[in-house]
Amino acid sequence: MDRILSYGLMGVIGISASTIAAAVIGSPLPVVSPAVVAGGVIAAHHGQQKDTAAGADDQEVRASVEQVETDGGREQ
């Protein structure tokens, strides 16, 4: 959920900045085009992270907790 909110915040900041920059420059094309490209890069990065960031399943977590309980929290 935090990742989705951070991407949303980056998008809002980017759109706001591109709107302000387009108003200052007077032409939206040189400002909006990089914003669209940046949005595509962010979407691609999000898709890549979503595919590779598989979380641990319940069995792995239980095994890890049991290991810590048996060795008293000491690293081996």
PDB file of N, H, CA, C and O in Angstrom:
ATOM      1  N   MET A   1       0.825  -1.191   0.000  1.00  0.00           N
ATOM      2  CA  MET A   1       0.000   0.000   0.000  1.00  0.00           C
ATOM      3  C   MET A   1       0.871   1.258   0.000  1.00  0.00           C
ATOM      4  O   MET A   1       0.554   2.245  -0.663  1.00  0.00           O
ATOM      5  N   ASP A   2       1.972   1.205   0.754  1.00  0.00           N
ATOM      6  H   ASP A   2       2.229   0.403   1.293  1.00  0.00           H
ATOM      7  CA  ASP A   2       2.860   2.367   0.791  1.00  0.00           C
ATOM      8  C   ASP A   2       3.457   2.656  -0.577  1.00  0.00           C
ATOM      9  O   ASP A   2       3.622   3.814  -0.960  1.00  0.00           O
ATOM     10  N   ARG A   3       3.779   1.597  -1.312  1.00  0.00           N
ATOM     11  H   ARG A   3       3.645   0.656  -1.001  1.00  0.00           H
ATOM     12  CA  ARG A   3       4.369   1.790  -2.638  1.00  0.00           C
ATOM     13  C   ARG A   3       3.372   2.469  -3.570  1.00  0.00           C
ATOM     14  O   ARG A   3       3.742   3.361  -4.334  1.00  0.00           O
ATOM     15  N   ILE A   4       2.113   2.051  -3.510  1.00  0.00           N
ATOM     16  H   ILE A   4       1.813   1.326  -2.890  1.00  0.00           H
ATOM     17  CA  ILE A   4       1.086   2.657  -4.367  1.00  0.00           C
ATOM     18  C   ILE A   4       0.908   4.129  -4.019  1.00  0.00           C
ATOM     19  O   ILE A   4       0.803   4.974  -4.907  1.00  0.00           O
ATOM     20  N   LEU A   5       0.874   4.433  -2.725  1.00  0.00           N
ATOM     21  H   LEU A   5       0.959   3.746  -2.003  1.00  0.00           H
ATOM     22  CA  LEU A   5       0.729   5.830  -2.309  1.00  0.00           C
ATOM     23  C   LEU A   5       1.932   6.668  -2.726  1.00  0.00           C
ATOM     24  O   LEU A   5       1.775   7.825  -3.116  1.00  0.00           O
ATOM     25  N   SER A   6       3.134   6.093  -2.646  1.00  0.00           N
ATOM     26  H   SER A   6       3.261   5.153  -2.329  1.00  0.00           H
ATOM     27  CA  SER A   6       4.314   6.867  -3.043  1.00  0.00           C
ATOM     28  C   SER A   6       4.314   7.129  -4.543  1.00  0.00           C
ATOM     29  O   SER A   6       4.694   8.216  -4.978  1.00  0.00           O
ATOM     30  N   TYR A   7       3.891   6.141  -5.345  1.00  0.00           N
ATOM     31  H   TYR A   7       3.583   5.258  -4.992  1.00  0.00           H
ATOM     32  CA  TYR A   7       3.786   6.379  -6.785  1.00  0.00           C
ATOM     33  C   TYR A   7       2.722   7.430  -7.079  1.00  0.00           C
ATOM     34  O   TYR A   7       2.912   8.274  -7.955  1.00  0.00           O
ATOM     35  N   GLY A   8       1.615   7.387  -6.362  1.00  0.00           N
ATOM     36  H   GLY A   8       1.461   6.701  -5.650  1.00  0.00           H
ATOM     37  CA  GLY A   8       0.568   8.392  -6.545  1.00  0.00           C
ATOM     38  C   GLY A   8       1.059   9.784  -6.202  1.00  0.00           C
ATOM     39  O   GLY A   8       0.773  10.746  -6.914  1.00  0.00           O
ATOM     40  N   LEU A   9       1.803   9.889  -5.103  1.00  0.00           N
ATOM     41  H   LEU A   9       2.035   9.107  -4.524  1.00  0.00           H
ATOM     42  CA  LEU A   9       2.350  11.184  -4.695  1.00  0.00           C
ATOM     43  C   LEU A   9       3.335  11.703  -5.732  1.00  0.00           C
ATOM     44  O   LEU A   9       3.318  12.889  -6.064  1.00  0.00           O
ATOM     45  N   MET A  10       4.196  10.827  -6.249  1.00  0.00           N
ATOM     46  H   MET A  10       4.210   9.864  -5.980  1.00  0.00           H
ATOM     47  CA  MET A  10       5.136  11.251  -7.280  1.00  0.00           C
ATOM     48  C   MET A  10       4.393  11.724  -8.521  1.00  0.00           C
ATOM     49  O   MET A  10       4.799  12.698  -9.156  1.00  0.00           O
ATOM     50  N   GLY A  11       3.310  11.042  -8.867  1.00  0.00           N
ATOM     51  H   GLY A  11       2.981  10.251  -8.351  1.00  0.00           H
ATOM     52  CA  GLY A  11       2.519  11.451 -10.025  1.00  0.00           C
ATOM     53  C   GLY A  11       1.875  12.806  -9.838  1.00  0.00           C
ATOM     54  O   GLY A  11       1.887  13.633 -10.749  1.00  0.00           O
ATOM     55  N   VAL A  12       1.308  13.042  -8.658  1.00  0.00           N
ATOM     56  H   VAL A  12       1.297  12.370  -7.918  1.00  0.00           H
ATOM     57  CA  VAL A  12       0.668  14.336  -8.375  1.00  0.00           C
ATOM     58  C   VAL A  12       1.696  15.456  -8.411  1.00  0.00           C
ATOM     59  O   VAL A  12       1.444  16.516  -8.985  1.00  0.00           O
ATOM     60  N   ILE A  13       2.852  15.225  -7.799  1.00  0.00           N
ATOM     61  H   ILE A  13       3.056  14.365  -7.332  1.00  0.00           H
ATOM     62  CA  ILE A  13       3.905  16.247  -7.808  1.00  0.00           C
ATOM     63  C   ILE A  13       4.380  16.498  -9.237  1.00  0.00           C
ATOM     64  O   ILE A  13       4.591  17.645  -9.630  1.00  0.00           O
ATOM     65  N   GLY A  14       4.548  15.432 -10.011  1.00  0.00           N
ATOM     66  H   GLY A  14       4.376  14.500  -9.692  1.00  0.00           H
ATOM     67  CA  GLY A  14       5.000  15.588 -11.396  1.00  0.00           C
ATOM     68  C   GLY A  14       4.009  16.341 -12.254  1.00  0.00           C
ATOM     69  O   GLY A  14       4.398  17.211 -13.034  1.00  0.00           O
ATOM     70  N   ILE A  15       2.731  16.020 -12.123  1.00  0.00           N
ATOM     71  H   ILE A  15       2.415  15.313 -11.490  1.00  0.00           H
ATOM     72  CA  ILE A  15       1.709  16.722 -12.909  1.00  0.00           C
ATOM     73  C   ILE A  15       1.625  18.184 -12.492  1.00  0.00           C
ATOM     74  O   ILE A  15       1.484  19.063 -13.343  1.00  0.00           O
ATOM     75  N   SER A  16       1.709  18.452 -11.195  1.00  0.00           N
ATOM     76  H   SER A  16       1.824  17.738 -10.504  1.00  0.00           H
ATOM     77  CA  SER A  16       1.679  19.842 -10.726  1.00  0.00           C
ATOM     78  C   SER A  16       2.868  20.621 -11.264  1.00  0.00           C
ATOM     79  O   SER A  16       2.721  21.749 -11.735  1.00  0.00           O
ATOM     80  N   ALA A  17       4.051  20.014 -11.192  1.00  0.00           N
ATOM     81  H   ALA A  17       4.171  19.097 -10.809  1.00  0.00           H
ATOM     82  CA  ALA A  17       5.249  20.696 -11.678  1.00  0.00           C
ATOM     83  C   ALA A  17       5.174  20.933 -13.182  1.00  0.00           C
ATOM     84  O   ALA A  17       5.567  21.996 -13.662  1.00  0.00           O
ATOM     85  N   SER A  18       4.673  19.952 -13.929  1.00  0.00           N
ATOM     86  H   SER A  18       4.353  19.088 -13.539  1.00  0.00           H
ATOM     87  CA  SER A  18       4.588  20.149 -15.379  1.00  0.00           C
ATOM     88  C   SER A  18       3.548  21.201 -15.742  1.00  0.00           C
ATOM     89  O   SER A  18       3.726  21.931 -16.717  1.00  0.00           O
ATOM     90  N   THR A  19       2.471  21.290 -14.977  1.00  0.00           N
ATOM     91  H   THR A  19       2.326  20.698 -14.184  1.00  0.00           H
ATOM     92  CA  THR A  19       1.457  22.319 -15.229  1.00  0.00           C
ATOM     93  C   THR A  19       2.024  23.709 -14.971  1.00  0.00           C
ATOM     94  O   THR A  19       1.814  24.628 -15.763  1.00  0.00           O
ATOM     95  N   ILE A  20       2.734  23.859 -13.875  1.00  0.00           N
ATOM     96  H   ILE A  20       2.905  23.112 -13.232  1.00  0.00           H
ATOM     97  CA  ILE A  20       3.344  25.156 -13.546  1.00  0.00           C
ATOM     98  C   ILE A  20       4.397  25.527 -14.584  1.00  0.00           C
ATOM     99  O   ILE A  20       4.461  26.671 -15.035  1.00  0.00           O
ATOM    100  N   ALA A  21       5.227  24.547 -14.960  1.00  0.00           N
ATOM    101  H   ALA A  21       5.176  23.618 -14.594  1.00  0.00           H
ATOM    102  CA  ALA A  21       6.269  24.829 -15.949  1.00  0.00           C
ATOM    103  C   ALA A  21       5.661  25.180 -17.304  1.00  0.00           C
ATOM    104  O   ALA A  21       6.174  26.055 -18.001  1.00  0.00           O
ATOM    105  N   ALA A  22       4.577  24.509 -17.683  1.00  0.00           N
ATOM    106  H   ALA A  22       4.161  23.798 -17.117  1.00  0.00           H
ATOM    107  CA  ALA A  22       3.920  24.831 -18.954  1.00  0.00           C
ATOM    108  C   ALA A  22       3.350  26.240 -18.928  1.00  0.00           C
ATOM    109  O   ALA A  22       3.379  26.938 -19.941  1.00  0.00           O
ATOM    110  N   ALA A  23       2.832  26.666 -17.778  1.00  0.00           N
ATOM    111  H   ALA A  23       2.809  26.099 -16.955  1.00  0.00           H
ATOM    112  CA  ALA A  23       2.302  28.029 -17.663  1.00  0.00           C
ATOM    113  C   ALA A  23       3.424  29.054 -17.755  1.00  0.00           C
ATOM    114  O   ALA A  23       3.255  30.108 -18.367  1.00  0.00           O
ATOM    115  N   VAL A  24       4.563  28.751 -17.154  1.00  0.00           N
ATOM    116  H   VAL A  24       4.700  27.895 -16.656  1.00  0.00           H
ATOM    117  CA  VAL A  24       5.692  29.689 -17.184  1.00  0.00           C
ATOM    118  C   VAL A  24       6.273  29.770 -18.593  1.00  0.00           C
ATOM    119  O   VAL A  24       6.560  30.861 -19.086  1.00  0.00           O
ATOM    120  N   ILE A  25       6.444  28.631 -19.235  1.00  0.00           N
ATOM    121  H   ILE A  25       6.211  27.744 -18.835  1.00  0.00           H
ATOM    122  CA  ILE A  25       7.028  28.612 -20.574  1.00  0.00           C
ATOM    123  C   ILE A  25       6.046  29.149 -21.608  1.00  0.00           C
ATOM    124  O   ILE A  25       6.446  29.836 -22.549  1.00  0.00           O
ATOM    125  N   GLY A  26       4.773  28.842 -21.438  1.00  0.00           N
ATOM    126  H   GLY A  26       4.448  28.284 -20.674  1.00  0.00           H
ATOM    127  CA  GLY A  26       3.761  29.308 -22.374  1.00  0.00           C
ATOM    128  C   GLY A  26       3.396  28.285 -23.428  1.00  0.00           C
ATOM    129  O   GLY A  26       2.484  28.511 -24.224  1.00  0.00           O
ATOM    130  N   SER A  27       4.086  27.177 -23.444  1.00  0.00           N
ATOM    131  H   SER A  27       4.827  26.993 -22.798  1.00  0.00           H
ATOM    132  CA  SER A  27       3.789  26.116 -24.404  1.00  0.00           C
ATOM    133  C   SER A  27       3.826  24.783 -23.667  1.00  0.00           C
ATOM    134  O   SER A  27       4.832  24.455 -23.038  1.00  0.00           O
ATOM    135  N   PRO A  28       2.759  24.020 -23.732  1.00  0.00           N
ATOM    136  CA  PRO A  28       2.724  22.789 -22.946  1.00  0.00           C
ATOM    137  C   PRO A  28       3.533  21.633 -23.528  1.00  0.00           C
ATOM    138  O   PRO A  28       3.935  20.741 -22.782  1.00  0.00           O
ATOM    139  N   LEU A  29       3.783  21.621 -24.830  1.00  0.00           N
ATOM    140  H   LEU A  29       3.457  22.347 -25.436  1.00  0.00           H
ATOM    141  CA  LEU A  29       4.418  20.463 -25.449  1.00  0.00           C
ATOM    142  C   LEU A  29       5.810  20.145 -24.898  1.00  0.00           C
ATOM    143  O   LEU A  29       6.067  18.980 -24.596  1.00  0.00           O
ATOM    144  N   PRO A  30       6.734  21.124 -24.746  1.00  0.00           N
ATOM    145  CA  PRO A  30       8.057  20.759 -24.237  1.00  0.00           C
ATOM    146  C   PRO A  30       8.038  20.311 -22.777  1.00  0.00           C
ATOM    147  O   PRO A  30       9.004  19.715 -22.302  1.00  0.00           O
ATOM    148  N   VAL A  31       6.965  20.587 -22.076  1.00  0.00           N
ATOM    149  H   VAL A  31       6.180  21.071 -22.462  1.00  0.00           H
ATOM    150  CA  VAL A  31       6.895  20.216 -20.665  1.00  0.00           C
ATOM    151  C   VAL A  31       6.110  18.930 -20.474  1.00  0.00           C
ATOM    152  O   VAL A  31       6.491  18.088 -19.661  1.00  0.00           O
ATOM    153  N   VAL A  32       5.032  18.770 -21.205  1.00  0.00           N
ATOM    154  H   VAL A  32       4.723  19.454 -21.865  1.00  0.00           H
ATOM    155  CA  VAL A  32       4.162  17.613 -21.018  1.00  0.00           C
ATOM    156  C   VAL A  32       4.803  16.343 -21.573  1.00  0.00           C
ATOM    157  O   VAL A  32       4.636  15.271 -20.992  1.00  0.00           O
ATOM    158  N   SER A  33       5.523  16.441 -22.670  1.00  0.00           N
ATOM    159  H   SER A  33       5.658  17.312 -23.142  1.00  0.00           H
ATOM    160  CA  SER A  33       6.141  15.249 -23.260  1.00  0.00           C
ATOM    161  C   SER A  33       7.087  14.542 -22.293  1.00  0.00           C
ATOM    162  O   SER A  33       6.960  13.329 -22.124  1.00  0.00           O
ATOM    163  N   PRO A  34       8.033  15.235 -21.646  1.00  0.00           N
ATOM    164  CA  PRO A  34       8.876  14.545 -20.664  1.00  0.00           C
ATOM    165  C   PRO A  34       8.083  14.002 -19.473  1.00  0.00           C
ATOM    166  O   PRO A  34       8.453  12.977 -18.900  1.00  0.00           O
ATOM    167  N   ALA A  35       7.005  14.677 -19.100  1.00  0.00           N
ATOM    168  H   ALA A  35       6.704  15.509 -19.565  1.00  0.00           H
ATOM    169  CA  ALA A  35       6.186  14.185 -17.989  1.00  0.00           C
ATOM    170  C   ALA A  35       5.515  12.869 -18.361  1.00  0.00           C
ATOM    171  O   ALA A  35       5.406  11.972 -17.525  1.00  0.00           O
ATOM    172  N   VAL A  36       5.066  12.745 -19.600  1.00  0.00           N
ATOM    173  H   VAL A  36       5.154  13.474 -20.280  1.00  0.00           H
ATOM    174  CA  VAL A  36       4.448  11.498 -20.056  1.00  0.00           C
ATOM    175  C   VAL A  36       5.489  10.384 -20.104  1.00  0.00           C
ATOM    176  O   VAL A  36       5.209   9.254 -19.703  1.00  0.00           O
ATOM    177  N   VAL A  37       6.679  10.696 -20.590  1.00  0.00           N
ATOM    178  H   VAL A  37       6.906  11.614 -20.916  1.00  0.00           H
ATOM    179  CA  VAL A  37       7.756   9.703 -20.625  1.00  0.00           C
ATOM    180  C   VAL A  37       8.123   9.267 -19.210  1.00  0.00           C
ATOM    181  O   VAL A  37       8.316   8.079 -18.954  1.00  0.00           O
ATOM    182  N   ALA A  38       8.220  10.223 -18.295  1.00  0.00           N
ATOM    183  H   ALA A  38       8.064  11.189 -18.503  1.00  0.00           H
ATOM    184  CA  ALA A  38       8.540   9.885 -16.905  1.00  0.00           C
ATOM    185  C   ALA A  38       7.456   9.004 -16.299  1.00  0.00           C
ATOM    186  O   ALA A  38       7.761   8.076 -15.551  1.00  0.00           O
ATOM    187  N   GLY A  39       6.209   9.280 -16.609  1.00  0.00           N
ATOM    188  H   GLY A  39       5.961  10.035 -17.217  1.00  0.00           H
ATOM    189  CA  GLY A  39       5.118   8.429 -16.127  1.00  0.00           C
ATOM    190  C   GLY A  39       5.242   7.012 -16.649  1.00  0.00           C
ATOM    191  O   GLY A  39       4.983   6.056 -15.918  1.00  0.00           O
ATOM    192  N   GLY A  40       5.634   6.867 -17.896  1.00  0.00           N
ATOM    193  H   GLY A  40       5.844   7.643 -18.489  1.00  0.00           H
ATOM    194  CA  GLY A  40       5.851   5.533 -18.460  1.00  0.00           C
ATOM    195  C   GLY A  40       6.992   4.799 -17.790  1.00  0.00           C
ATOM    196  O   GLY A  40       6.908   3.596 -17.543  1.00  0.00           O
ATOM    197  N   VAL A  41       8.068   5.529 -17.494  1.00  0.00           N
ATOM    198  H   VAL A  41       8.137   6.506 -17.695  1.00  0.00           H
ATOM    199  CA  VAL A  41       9.208   4.919 -16.804  1.00  0.00           C
ATOM    200  C   VAL A  41       8.807   4.462 -15.407  1.00  0.00           C
ATOM    201  O   VAL A  41       9.182   3.371 -14.979  1.00  0.00           O
ATOM    202  N   ILE A  42       8.051   5.288 -14.699  1.00  0.00           N
ATOM    203  H   ILE A  42       7.747   6.175 -15.047  1.00  0.00           H
ATOM    204  CA  ILE A  42       7.586   4.922 -13.356  1.00  0.00           C
ATOM    205  C   ILE A  42       6.679   3.700 -13.430  1.00  0.00           C
ATOM    206  O   ILE A  42       6.787   2.799 -12.598  1.00  0.00           O
ATOM    207  N   ALA A  43       5.792   3.659 -14.409  1.00  0.00           N
ATOM    208  H   ALA A  43       5.704   4.391 -15.085  1.00  0.00           H
ATOM    209  CA  ALA A  43       4.897   2.508 -14.557  1.00  0.00           C
ATOM    210  C   ALA A  43       5.682   1.237 -14.868  1.00  0.00           C
ATOM    211  O   ALA A  43       5.373   0.171 -14.336  1.00  0.00           O
ATOM    212  N   ALA A  44       6.689   1.343 -15.722  1.00  0.00           N
ATOM    213  H   ALA A  44       6.940   2.209 -16.155  1.00  0.00           H
ATOM    214  CA  ALA A  44       7.513   0.176 -16.041  1.00  0.00           C
ATOM    215  C   ALA A  44       8.283  -0.301 -14.819  1.00  0.00           C
ATOM    216  O   ALA A  44       8.382  -1.503 -14.570  1.00  0.00           O
ATOM    217  N   HIS A  45       8.828   0.639 -14.059  1.00  0.00           N
ATOM    218  H   HIS A  45       8.748   1.615 -14.261  1.00  0.00           H
ATOM    219  CA  HIS A  45       9.556   0.285 -12.838  1.00  0.00           C
ATOM    220  C   HIS A  45       8.630  -0.401 -11.841  1.00  0.00           C
ATOM    221  O   HIS A  45       9.008  -1.386 -11.206  1.00  0.00           O
ATOM    222  N   HIS A  46       7.425   0.121 -11.709  1.00  0.00           N
ATOM    223  H   HIS A  46       7.117   0.920 -12.225  1.00  0.00           H
ATOM    224  CA  HIS A  46       6.452  -0.479 -10.798  1.00  0.00           C
ATOM    225  C   HIS A  46       6.106  -1.901 -11.244  1.00  0.00           C
ATOM    226  O   HIS A  46       6.018  -2.808 -10.417  1.00  0.00           O
ATOM    227  N   GLY A  47       5.913  -2.091 -12.527  1.00  0.00           N
ATOM    228  H   GLY A  47       5.984  -1.354 -13.199  1.00  0.00           H
ATOM    229  CA  GLY A  47       5.621  -3.423 -13.036  1.00  0.00           C
ATOM    230  C   GLY A  47       6.762  -4.393 -12.809  1.00  0.00           C
ATOM    231  O   GLY A  47       6.539  -5.555 -12.470  1.00  0.00           O
ATOM    232  N   GLN A  48       7.988  -3.916 -12.996  1.00  0.00           N
ATOM    233  H   GLN A  48       8.168  -2.972 -13.271  1.00  0.00           H
ATOM    234  CA  GLN A  48       9.152  -4.767 -12.771  1.00  0.00           C
ATOM    235  C   GLN A  48       9.272  -5.142 -11.299  1.00  0.00           C
ATOM    236  O   GLN A  48       9.521  -6.305 -10.980  1.00  0.00           O
ATOM    237  N   GLN A  49       9.100  -4.189 -10.407  1.00  0.00           N
ATOM    238  H   GLN A  49       8.897  -3.245 -10.665  1.00  0.00           H
ATOM    239  CA  GLN A  49       9.194  -4.463  -8.974  1.00  0.00           C
ATOM    240  C   GLN A  49       8.064  -5.368  -8.510  1.00  0.00           C
ATOM    241  O   GLN A  49       8.258  -6.203  -7.627  1.00  0.00           O
ATOM    242  N   LYS A  50       6.905  -5.209  -9.090  1.00  0.00           N
ATOM    243  H   LYS A  50       6.747  -4.530  -9.808  1.00  0.00           H
ATOM    244  CA  LYS A  50       5.756  -6.039  -8.716  1.00  0.00           C
ATOM    245  C   LYS A  50       6.010  -7.494  -9.093  1.00  0.00           C
ATOM    246  O   LYS A  50       5.635  -8.400  -8.349  1.00  0.00           O
ATOM    247  N   ASP A  51       6.643  -7.725 -10.242  1.00  0.00           N
ATOM    248  H   ASP A  51       6.948  -6.988 -10.846  1.00  0.00           H
ATOM    249  CA  ASP A  51       6.913  -9.088 -10.691  1.00  0.00           C
ATOM    250  C   ASP A  51       8.021  -9.756  -9.887  1.00  0.00           C
ATOM    251  O   ASP A  51       7.952 -10.958  -9.629  1.00  0.00           O
ATOM    252  N   THR A  52       9.038  -9.003  -9.487  1.00  0.00           N
ATOM    253  H   THR A  52       9.095  -8.027  -9.697  1.00  0.00           H
ATOM    254  CA  THR A  52      10.196  -9.606  -8.827  1.00  0.00           C
ATOM    255  C   THR A  52      10.096  -9.615  -7.315  1.00  0.00           C
ATOM    256  O   THR A  52      10.859 -10.327  -6.661  1.00  0.00           O
ATOM    257  N   ALA A  53       9.198  -8.861  -6.745  1.00  0.00           N
ATOM    258  H   ALA A  53       8.578  -8.283  -7.276  1.00  0.00           H
ATOM    259  CA  ALA A  53       9.134  -8.747  -5.288  1.00  0.00           C
ATOM    260  C   ALA A  53       8.074  -9.688  -4.716  1.00  0.00           C
ATOM    261  O   ALA A  53       7.076  -9.252  -4.142  1.00  0.00           O
ATOM    262  N   ALA A  54       8.313 -10.973  -4.884  1.00  0.00           N
ATOM    263  H   ALA A  54       9.123 -11.327  -5.350  1.00  0.00           H
ATOM    264  CA  ALA A  54       7.370 -11.945  -4.329  1.00  0.00           C
ATOM    265  C   ALA A  54       7.606 -12.056  -2.828  1.00  0.00           C
ATOM    266  O   ALA A  54       8.739 -12.253  -2.389  1.00  0.00           O
ATOM    267  N   GLY A  55       6.574 -11.935  -2.064  1.00  0.00           N
ATOM    268  H   GLY A  55       5.654 -11.775  -2.420  1.00  0.00           H
ATOM    269  CA  GLY A  55       6.693 -11.998  -0.617  1.00  0.00           C
ATOM    270  C   GLY A  55       6.851 -13.429  -0.127  1.00  0.00           C
ATOM    271  O   GLY A  55       6.570 -14.389  -0.845  1.00  0.00           O
ATOM    272  N   ALA A  56       7.302 -13.543   1.097  1.00  0.00           N
ATOM    273  H   ALA A  56       7.531 -12.763   1.680  1.00  0.00           H
ATOM    274  CA  ALA A  56       7.457 -14.854   1.714  1.00  0.00           C
ATOM    275  C   ALA A  56       6.081 -15.419   2.041  1.00  0.00           C
ATOM    276  O   ALA A  56       5.175 -14.699   2.461  1.00  0.00           O
ATOM    277  N   ASP A  57       5.951 -16.724   1.838  1.00  0.00           N
ATOM    278  H   ASP A  57       6.688 -17.309   1.497  1.00  0.00           H
ATOM    279  CA  ASP A  57       4.672 -17.324   2.191  1.00  0.00           C
ATOM    280  C   ASP A  57       4.654 -17.661   3.682  1.00  0.00           C
ATOM    281  O   ASP A  57       5.669 -17.548   4.369  1.00  0.00           O
ATOM    282  N   ASP A  58       3.516 -18.064   4.153  1.00  0.00           N
ATOM    283  H   ASP A  58       2.692 -18.157   3.595  1.00  0.00           H
ATOM    284  CA  ASP A  58       3.312 -18.302   5.579  1.00  0.00           C
ATOM    285  C   ASP A  58       4.243 -19.383   6.110  1.00  0.00           C
ATOM    286  O   ASP A  58       4.741 -19.277   7.231  1.00  0.00           O
ATOM    287  N   GLN A  59       4.481 -20.414   5.321  1.00  0.00           N
ATOM    288  H   GLN A  59       4.076 -20.500   4.411  1.00  0.00           H
ATOM    289  CA  GLN A  59       5.340 -21.513   5.764  1.00  0.00           C
ATOM    290  C   GLN A  59       6.778 -21.040   5.966  1.00  0.00           C
ATOM    291  O   GLN A  59       7.425 -21.439   6.934  1.00  0.00           O
ATOM    292  N   GLU A  60       7.285 -20.199   5.068  1.00  0.00           N
ATOM    293  H   GLU A  60       6.759 -19.876   4.282  1.00  0.00           H
ATOM    294  CA  GLU A  60       8.650 -19.682   5.207  1.00  0.00           C
ATOM    295  C   GLU A  60       8.785 -18.831   6.457  1.00  0.00           C
ATOM    296  O   GLU A  60       9.792 -18.912   7.161  1.00  0.00           O
ATOM    297  N   VAL A  61       7.782 -18.021   6.735  1.00  0.00           N
ATOM    298  H   VAL A  61       6.964 -17.955   6.163  1.00  0.00           H
ATOM    299  CA  VAL A  61       7.823 -17.163   7.920  1.00  0.00           C
ATOM    300  C   VAL A  61       7.801 -18.012   9.181  1.00  0.00           C
ATOM    301  O   VAL A  61       8.556 -17.747  10.117  1.00  0.00           O
ATOM    302  N   ARG A  62       6.952 -19.020   9.221  1.00  0.00           N
ATOM    303  H   ARG A  62       6.339 -19.235   8.461  1.00  0.00           H
ATOM    304  CA  ARG A  62       6.885 -19.895  10.399  1.00  0.00           C
ATOM    305  C   ARG A  62       8.201 -20.626  10.619  1.00  0.00           C
ATOM    306  O   ARG A  62       8.659 -20.746  11.756  1.00  0.00           O
ATOM    307  N   ALA A  63       8.814 -21.114   9.545  1.00  0.00           N
ATOM    308  H   ALA A  63       8.443 -21.017   8.622  1.00  0.00           H
ATOM    309  CA  ALA A  63      10.096 -21.806   9.674  1.00  0.00           C
ATOM    310  C   ALA A  63      11.163 -20.863  10.207  1.00  0.00           C
ATOM    311  O   ALA A  63      11.983 -21.257  11.036  1.00  0.00           O
ATOM    312  N   SER A  64      11.158 -19.624   9.739  1.00  0.00           N
ATOM    313  H   SER A  64      10.492 -19.303   9.066  1.00  0.00           H
ATOM    314  CA  SER A  64      12.133 -18.646  10.211  1.00  0.00           C
ATOM    315  C   SER A  64      11.930 -18.326  11.684  1.00  0.00           C
ATOM    316  O   SER A  64      12.898 -18.224  12.438  1.00  0.00           O
ATOM    317  N   VAL A  65      10.676 -18.167  12.097  1.00  0.00           N
ATOM    318  H   VAL A  65       9.890 -18.250  11.485  1.00  0.00           H
ATOM    319  CA  VAL A  65      10.383 -17.874  13.506  1.00  0.00           C
ATOM    320  C   VAL A  65      10.776 -19.046  14.381  1.00  0.00           C
ATOM    321  O   VAL A  65      11.342 -18.845  15.456  1.00  0.00           O
ATOM    322  N   GLU A  66      10.491 -20.267  13.949  1.00  0.00           N
ATOM    323  H   GLU A  66      10.031 -20.430  13.076  1.00  0.00           H
ATOM    324  CA  GLU A  66      10.868 -21.447  14.725  1.00  0.00           C
ATOM    325  C   GLU A  66      12.376 -21.558  14.848  1.00  0.00           C
ATOM    326  O   GLU A  66      12.880 -21.964  15.895  1.00  0.00           O
ATOM    327  N   GLN A  67      13.105 -21.205  13.798  1.00  0.00           N
ATOM    328  H   GLN A  67      12.696 -20.875  12.948  1.00  0.00           H
ATOM    329  CA  GLN A  67      14.566 -21.252  13.847  1.00  0.00           C
ATOM    330  C   GLN A  67      15.097 -20.254  14.868  1.00  0.00           C
ATOM    331  O   GLN A  67      16.018 -20.572  15.620  1.00  0.00           O
ATOM    332  N   VAL A  68      14.536 -19.066  14.902  1.00  0.00           N
ATOM    333  H   VAL A  68      13.787 -18.808  14.291  1.00  0.00           H
ATOM    334  CA  VAL A  68      14.964 -18.056  15.875  1.00  0.00           C
ATOM    335  C   VAL A  68      14.637 -18.522  17.287  1.00  0.00           C
ATOM    336  O   VAL A  68      15.430 -18.311  18.205  1.00  0.00           O
ATOM    337  N   GLU A  69      13.481 -19.152  17.472  1.00  0.00           N
ATOM    338  H   GLU A  69      12.838 -19.323  16.726  1.00  0.00           H
ATOM    339  CA  GLU A  69      13.111 -19.639  18.799  1.00  0.00           C
ATOM    340  C   GLU A  69      14.049 -20.736  19.270  1.00  0.00           C
ATOM    341  O   GLU A  69      14.378 -20.792  20.455  1.00  0.00           O
ATOM    342  N   THR A  70      14.490 -21.611  18.370  1.00  0.00           N
ATOM    343  H   THR A  70      14.223 -21.566  17.408  1.00  0.00           H
ATOM    344  CA  THR A  70      15.344 -22.723  18.791  1.00  0.00           C
ATOM    345  C   THR A  70      16.772 -22.286  19.064  1.00  0.00           C
ATOM    346  O   THR A  70      17.405 -22.820  19.975  1.00  0.00           O
ATOM    347  N   ASP A  71      17.296 -21.342  18.314  1.00  0.00           N
ATOM    348  H   ASP A  71      16.781 -20.908  17.574  1.00  0.00           H
ATOM    349  CA  ASP A  71      18.685 -20.931  18.558  1.00  0.00           C
ATOM    350  C   ASP A  71      18.796 -19.705  19.449  1.00  0.00           C
ATOM    351  O   ASP A  71      19.896 -19.186  19.640  1.00  0.00           O
ATOM    352  N   GLY A  72      17.705 -19.238  19.991  1.00  0.00           N
ATOM    353  H   GLY A  72      16.811 -19.660  19.836  1.00  0.00           H
ATOM    354  CA  GLY A  72      17.745 -18.115  20.925  1.00  0.00           C
ATOM    355  C   GLY A  72      18.045 -16.788  20.271  1.00  0.00           C
ATOM    356  O   GLY A  72      18.408 -15.836  20.962  1.00  0.00           O
ATOM    357  N   GLY A  73      17.908 -16.693  18.961  1.00  0.00           N
ATOM    358  H   GLY A  73      17.613 -17.466  18.400  1.00  0.00           H
ATOM    359  CA  GLY A  73      18.139 -15.430  18.274  1.00  0.00           C
ATOM    360  C   GLY A  73      19.586 -15.206  17.874  1.00  0.00           C
ATOM    361  O   GLY A  73      19.920 -14.143  17.351  1.00  0.00           O
ATOM    362  N   ARG A  74      20.460 -16.194  18.112  1.00  0.00           N
ATOM    363  H   ARG A  74      20.188 -17.057  18.537  1.00  0.00           H
ATOM    364  CA  ARG A  74      21.876 -16.052  17.744  1.00  0.00           C
ATOM    365  C   ARG A  74      22.061 -16.393  16.270  1.00  0.00           C
ATOM    366  O   ARG A  74      21.427 -17.306  15.742  1.00  0.00           O
ATOM    367  N   GLU A  75      22.934 -15.649  15.628  1.00  0.00           N
ATOM    368  H   GLU A  75      23.449 -14.907  16.057  1.00  0.00           H
ATOM    369  CA  GLU A  75      23.248 -15.956  14.236  1.00  0.00           C
ATOM    370  C   GLU A  75      24.210 -17.124  14.193  1.00  0.00           C
ATOM    371  O   GLU A  75      25.058 -17.286  15.071  1.00  0.00           O
ATOM    372  N   GLN A  76      24.067 -17.927  13.168  1.00  0.00           N
ATOM    373  H   GLN A  76      23.378 -17.796  12.455  1.00  0.00           H
ATOM    374  CA  GLN A  76      24.951 -19.093  13.047  1.00  0.00           C
ATOM    375  C   GLN A  76      25.999 -18.852  12.004  1.00  0.00           C
ATOM    376  O   GLN A  76      26.837 -19.721  11.759  1.00  0.00           O
TER     377      GLN A  76
END
